Amino acid sequence: MNTTDNFPKTEPIQSPGKGNYKNVVIGVLAAGIIGLGGYLIVDKNKTVEVIHQQETQIASVSEEKSIVQKSFDASLARLDSMTSSNKGLEGKLTEKNGEIAKVKAEIRSILNKKNATAAELSRAKTLIDSLNGQIESMQVEVARLTQENQVLSNDKVVLTQEKEKLTTDLTATTVVKEDLEKKVDVASTLNASNIQITPINVKNNGKEKISSVAKRVDKLVVSFVVDNRIAQPGMTDVYVLVIGPDGKPLSGEATGAGTFTTRDEGDKLYTAKVPVDVETAKRKNVEFAFKPGANFQQGNYIIQIYQNGFKIGEGTRSLKKGGLFS
């Protein structure tokens, strides 16, 4: 019998160093896992916060861009309204229009960007403020030019009225002047007086004597006096008509004949055209001899004198048949 069987059995005693190490490792791993989980939770929260901040920033930029766009649209509306209502002044504002076009182009370039930055939007706002300033400057200039145009328009109206008055006055003056000229023209017509019609018989020896017998008369010597107090000095034509017993005008043998225009009777034939050197307010003697192309006939010979289109004198001479021995 084994003597050891009566003694109680005991567990083998483990080394304390190995067990503690395992527990420490497990504890460290557990702590690491717990720490990593906490880190991941914290990191996730930070990521969510960053994303939220970015979304907020994007929304803020979008809102800012929308505000800038509305401000730009309002400026364009002011500009279009001012331009459309003042088209007549566009030429005088060409330089300012060029500057405004450059500003508008830069603003549009920024607003057309899909991802415009806050700095770019700030630049656009600054440009819009500059654009509004230029628009206000243009409005002041337009107001000044409009006032100048209004003054010019008023001056034009006044000048037009004055021109119309001057034209009316000139027309009236011209009518009066023409009327006076006509009166002077009529008043300056010569007067014929002391009309003498002398029938002359020319002898073979050249001697002349007065005869009233038609068949013995060789010529009619017509003389008269003309004068006028206001007639201008110079040469004028006096027309003489010799009308035969048959009532028809006669042409002279040497003087020829033609037509002239009268004021009341139209064109008429003349027997002789006699030039007269007129002197103002002086009497001038006029004389010419009329020889018909055929023999004188018995009856009345009428002498009519015209000057300036008016008949200024008339005389009659009768020639008789004569007897057998006359």
Secondary structure as a PSIPRED ss2 file (coil, helix, strand):
# PSIPRED VFORMAT (PSIPRED V4.0)

   1 M C   1.000  0.000  0.000
   2 N C   1.000  0.000  0.000
   3 T H   0.000  1.000  0.000
   4 T H   0.000  1.000  0.000
   5 D H   0.000  1.000  0.000
   6 N H   0.000  1.000  0.000
   7 F C   1.000  0.000  0.000
   8 P C   1.000  0.000  0.000
   9 K C   1.000  0.000  0.000
  10 T C   1.000  0.000  0.000
  11 E C   1.000  0.000  0.000
  12 P C   1.000  0.000  0.000
  13 I C   1.000  0.000  0.000
  14 Q C   1.000  0.000  0.000
  15 S C   1.000  0.000  0.000
  16 P H   0.000  1.000  0.000
  17 G H   0.000  1.000  0.000
  18 K H   0.000  1.000  0.000
  19 G H   0.000  1.000  0.000
  20 N H   0.000  1.000  0.000
  21 Y H   0.000  1.000  0.000
  22 K H   0.000  1.000  0.000
  23 N H   0.000  1.000  0.000
  24 V H   0.000  1.000  0.000
  25 V H   0.000  1.000  0.000
  26 I H   0.000  1.000  0.000
  27 G H   0.000  1.000  0.000
  28 V H   0.000  1.000  0.000
  29 L H   0.000  1.000  0.000
  30 A H   0.000  1.000  0.000
  31 A H   0.000  1.000  0.000
  32 G H   0.000  1.000  0.000
  33 I H   0.000  1.000  0.000
  34 I H   0.000  1.000  0.000
  35 G H   0.000  1.000  0.000
  36 L H   0.000  1.000  0.000
  37 G H   0.000  1.000  0.000
  38 G H   0.000  1.000  0.000
  39 Y H   0.000  1.000  0.000
  40 L H   0.000  1.000  0.000
  41 I H   0.000  1.000  0.000
  42 V H   0.000  1.000  0.000
  43 D H   0.000  1.000  0.000
  44 K H   0.000  1.000  0.000
  45 N H   0.000  1.000  0.000
  46 K H   0.000  1.000  0.000
  47 T H   0.000  1.000  0.000
  48 V H   0.000  1.000  0.000
  49 E H   0.000  1.000  0.000
  50 V H   0.000  1.000  0.000
  51 I H   0.000  1.000  0.000
  52 H H   0.000  1.000  0.000
  53 Q H   0.000  1.000  0.000
  54 Q H   0.000  1.000  0.000
  55 E H   0.000  1.000  0.000
  56 T H   0.000  1.000  0.000
  57 Q H   0.000  1.000  0.000
  58 I H   0.000  1.000  0.000
  59 A H   0.000  1.000  0.000
  60 S H   0.000  1.000  0.000
  61 V H   0.000  1.000  0.000
  62 S H   0.000  1.000  0.000
  63 E H   0.000  1.000  0.000
  64 E H   0.000  1.000  0.000
  65 K H   0.000  1.000  0.000
  66 S H   0.000  1.000  0.000
  67 I H   0.000  1.000  0.000
  68 V H   0.000  1.000  0.000
  69 Q H   0.000  1.000  0.000
  70 K H   0.000  1.000  0.000
  71 S H   0.000  1.000  0.000
  72 F H   0.000  1.000  0.000
  73 D H   0.000  1.000  0.000
  74 A H   0.000  1.000  0.000
  75 S H   0.000  1.000  0.000
  76 L H   0.000  1.000  0.000
  77 A H   0.000  1.000  0.000
  78 R H   0.000  1.000  0.000
  79 L H   0.000  1.000  0.000
  80 D H   0.000  1.000  0.000
  81 S H   0.000  1.000  0.000
  82 M H   0.000  1.000  0.000
  83 T H   0.000  1.000  0.000
  84 S H   0.000  1.000  0.000
  85 S H   0.000  1.000  0.000
  86 N C   1.000  0.000  0.000
  87 K H   0.000  1.000  0.000
  88 G H   0.000  1.000  0.000
  89 L H   0.000  1.000  0.000
  90 E H   0.000  1.000  0.000
  91 G H   0.000  1.000  0.000
  92 K H   0.000  1.000  0.000
  93 L H   0.000  1.000  0.000
  94 T H   0.000  1.000  0.000
  95 E H   0.000  1.000  0.000
  96 K H   0.000  1.000  0.000
  97 N H   0.000  1.000  0.000
  98 G H   0.000  1.000  0.000
  99 E H   0.000  1.000  0.000
 100 I H   0.000  1.000  0.000
 101 A H   0.000  1.000  0.000
 102 K H   0.000  1.000  0.000
 103 V H   0.000  1.000  0.000
 104 K H   0.000  1.000  0.000
 105 A H   0.000  1.000  0.000
 106 E H   0.000  1.000  0.000
 107 I H   0.000  1.000  0.000
 108 R H   0.000  1.000  0.000
 109 S H   0.000  1.000  0.000
 110 I H   0.000  1.000  0.000
 111 L H   0.000  1.000  0.000
 112 N C   1.000  0.000  0.000
 113 K C   1.000  0.000  0.000
 114 K C   1.000  0.000  0.000
 115 N C   1.000  0.000  0.000
 116 A C   1.000  0.000  0.000
 117 T C   1.000  0.000  0.000
 118 A H   0.000  1.000  0.000
 119 A H   0.000  1.000  0.000
 120 E H   0.000  1.000  0.000
 121 L H   0.000  1.000  0.000
 122 S H   0.000  1.000  0.000
 123 R H   0.000  1.000  0.000
 124 A H   0.000  1.000  0.000
 125 K H   0.000  1.000  0.000
 126 T H   0.000  1.000  0.000
 127 L H   0.000  1.000  0.000
 128 I H   0.000  1.000  0.000
 129 D H   0.000  1.000  0.000
 130 S H   0.000  1.000  0.000
 131 L H   0.000  1.000  0.000
 132 N H   0.000  1.000  0.000
 133 G H   0.000  1.000  0.000
 134 Q H   0.000  1.000  0.000
 135 I H   0.000  1.000  0.000
 136 E H   0.000  1.000  0.000
 137 S H   0.000  1.000  0.000
 138 M H   0.000  1.000  0.000
 139 Q H   0.000  1.000  0.000
 140 V H   0.000  1.000  0.000
 141 E H   0.000  1.000  0.000
 142 V H   0.000  1.000  0.000
 143 A H   0.000  1.000  0.000
 144 R H   0.000  1.000  0.000
 145 L H   0.000  1.000  0.000
 146 T H   0.000  1.000  0.000
 147 Q H   0.000  1.000  0.000
 148 E H   0.000  1.000  0.000
 149 N H   0.000  1.000  0.000
 150 Q H   0.000  1.000  0.000
 151 V H   0.000  1.000  0.000
 152 L H   0.000  1.000  0.000
 153 S H   0.000  1.000  0.000
 154 N H   0.000  1.000  0.000
 155 D H   0.000  1.000  0.000
 156 K H   0.000  1.000  0.000
 157 V H   0.000  1.000  0.000
 158 V H   0.000  1.000  0.000
 159 L H   0.000  1.000  0.000
 160 T H   0.000  1.000  0.000
 161 Q H   0.000  1.000  0.000
 162 E H   0.000  1.000  0.000
 163 K H   0.000  1.000  0.000
 164 E H   0.000  1.000  0.000
 165 K H   0.000  1.000  0.000
 166 L H   0.000  1.000  0.000
 167 T H   0.000  1.000  0.000
 168 T H   0.000  1.000  0.000
 169 D H   0.000  1.000  0.000
 170 L H   0.000  1.000  0.000
 171 T H   0.000  1.000  0.000
 172 A H   0.000  1.000  0.000
 173 T H   0.000  1.000  0.000
 174 T H   0.000  1.000  0.000
 175 V H   0.000  1.000  0.000
 176 V H   0.000  1.000  0.000
 177 K H   0.000  1.000  0.000
 178 E H   0.000  1.000  0.000
 179 D H   0.000  1.000  0.000
 180 L H   0.000  1.000  0.000
 181 E H   0.000  1.000  0.000
 182 K H   0.000  1.000  0.000
 183 K H   0.000  1.000  0.000
 184 V H   0.000  1.000  0.000
 185 D H   0.000  1.000  0.000
 186 V H   0.000  1.000  0.000
 187 A H   0.000  1.000  0.000
 188 S C   1.000  0.000  0.000
 189 T C   1.000  0.000  0.000
 190 L C   1.000  0.000  0.000
 191 N E   0.000  0.000  1.000
 192 A E   0.000  0.000  1.000
 193 S E   0.000  0.000  1.000
 194 N E   0.000  0.000  1.000
 195 I E   0.000  0.000  1.000
 196 Q E   0.000  0.000  1.000
 197 I E   0.000  0.000  1.000
 198 T E   0.000  0.000  1.000
 199 P E   0.000  0.000  1.000
 200 I E   0.000  0.000  1.000
 201 N E   0.000  0.000  1.000
 202 V E   0.000  0.000  1.000
 203 K C   1.000  0.000  0.000
 204 N C   1.000  0.000  0.000
 205 N C   1.000  0.000  0.000
 206 G C   1.000  0.000  0.000
 207 K C   1.000  0.000  0.000
 208 E E   0.000  0.000  1.000
 209 K E   0.000  0.000  1.000
 210 I E   0.000  0.000  1.000
 211 S C   1.000  0.000  0.000
 212 S C   1.000  0.000  0.000
 213 V E   0.000  0.000  1.000
 214 A H   0.000  1.000  0.000
 215 K H   0.000  1.000  0.000
 216 R H   0.000  1.000  0.000
 217 V C   1.000  0.000  0.000
 218 D C   1.000  0.000  0.000
 219 K E   0.000  0.000  1.000
 220 L E   0.000  0.000  1.000
 221 V E   0.000  0.000  1.000
 222 V E   0.000  0.000  1.000
 223 S E   0.000  0.000  1.000
 224 F E   0.000  0.000  1.000
 225 V E   0.000  0.000  1.000
 226 V E   0.000  0.000  1.000
 227 D E   0.000  0.000  1.000
 228 N C   1.000  0.000  0.000
 229 R C   1.000  0.000  0.000
 230 I C   1.000  0.000  0.000
 231 A C   1.000  0.000  0.000
 232 Q C   1.000  0.000  0.000
 233 P C   1.000  0.000  0.000
 234 G E   0.000  0.000  1.000
 235 M E   0.000  0.000  1.000
 236 T E   0.000  0.000  1.000
 237 D E   0.000  0.000  1.000
 238 V E   0.000  0.000  1.000
 239 Y E   0.000  0.000  1.000
 240 V E   0.000  0.000  1.000
 241 L E   0.000  0.000  1.000
 242 V E   0.000  0.000  1.000
 243 I E   0.000  0.000  1.000
 244 G C   1.000  0.000  0.000
 245 P C   1.000  0.000  0.000
 246 D C   1.000  0.000  0.000
 247 G C   1.000  0.000  0.000
 248 K C   1.000  0.000  0.000
 249 P E   0.000  0.000  1.000
 250 L E   0.000  0.000  1.000
 251 S C   1.000  0.000  0.000
 252 G E   0.000  0.000  1.000
 253 E C   1.000  0.000  0.000
 254 A C   1.000  0.000  0.000
 255 T C   1.000  0.000  0.000
 256 G E   0.000  0.000  1.000
 257 A C   1.000  0.000  0.000
 258 G E   0.000  0.000  1.000
 259 T E   0.000  0.000  1.000
 260 F E   0.000  0.000  1.000
 261 T E   0.000  0.000  1.000
 262 T C   1.000  0.000  0.000
 263 R C   1.000  0.000  0.000
 264 D C   1.000  0.000  0.000
 265 E C   1.000  0.000  0.000
 266 G C   1.000  0.000  0.000
 267 D E   0.000  0.000  1.000
 268 K E   0.000  0.000  1.000
 269 L E   0.000  0.000  1.000
 270 Y E   0.000  0.000  1.000
 271 T C   1.000  0.000  0.000
 272 A E   0.000  0.000  1.000
 273 K E   0.000  0.000  1.000
 274 V E   0.000  0.000  1.000
 275 P E   0.000  0.000  1.000
 276 V E   0.000  0.000  1.000
 277 D E   0.000  0.000  1.000
 278 V E   0.000  0.000  1.000
 279 E C   1.000  0.000  0.000
 280 T C   1.000  0.000  0.000
 281 A C   1.000  0.000  0.000
 282 K C   1.000  0.000  0.000
 283 R C   1.000  0.000  0.000
 284 K E   0.000  0.000  1.000
 285 N E   0.000  0.000  1.000
 286 V E   0.000  0.000  1.000
 287 E E   0.000  0.000  1.000
 288 F E   0.000  0.000  1.000
 289 A E   0.000  0.000  1.000
 290 F E   0.000  0.000  1.000
 291 K C   1.000  0.000  0.000
 292 P E   0.000  0.000  1.000
 293 G C   1.000  0.000  0.000
 294 A C   1.000  0.000  0.000
 295 N C   1.000  0.000  0.000
 296 F C   1.000  0.000  0.000
 297 Q C   1.000  0.000  0.000
 298 Q C   1.000  0.000  0.000
 299 G E   0.000  0.000  1.000
 300 N E   0.000  0.000  1.000
 301 Y E   0.000  0.000  1.000
 302 I E   0.000  0.000  1.000
 303 I E   0.000  0.000  1.000
 304 Q E   0.000  0.000  1.000
 305 I E   0.000  0.000  1.000
 306 Y E   0.000  0.000  1.000
 307 Q E   0.000  0.000  1.000
 308 N C   1.000  0.000  0.000
 309 G C   1.000  0.000  0.000
 310 F E   0.000  0.000  1.000
 311 K E   0.000  0.000  1.000
 312 I E   0.000  0.000  1.000
 313 G E   0.000  0.000  1.000
 314 E E   0.000  0.000  1.000
 315 G E   0.000  0.000  1.000
 316 T E   0.000  0.000  1.000
 317 R E   0.000  0.000  1.000
 318 S E   0.000  0.000  1.000
 319 L E   0.000  0.000  1.000
 320 K E   0.000  0.000  1.000
 321 K C   1.000  0.000  0.000
 322 G C   1.000  0.000  0.000
 323 G C   1.000  0.000  0.000
 324 L C   1.000  0.000  0.000
 325 F C   1.000  0.000  0.000
 326 S C   1.000  0.000  0.000
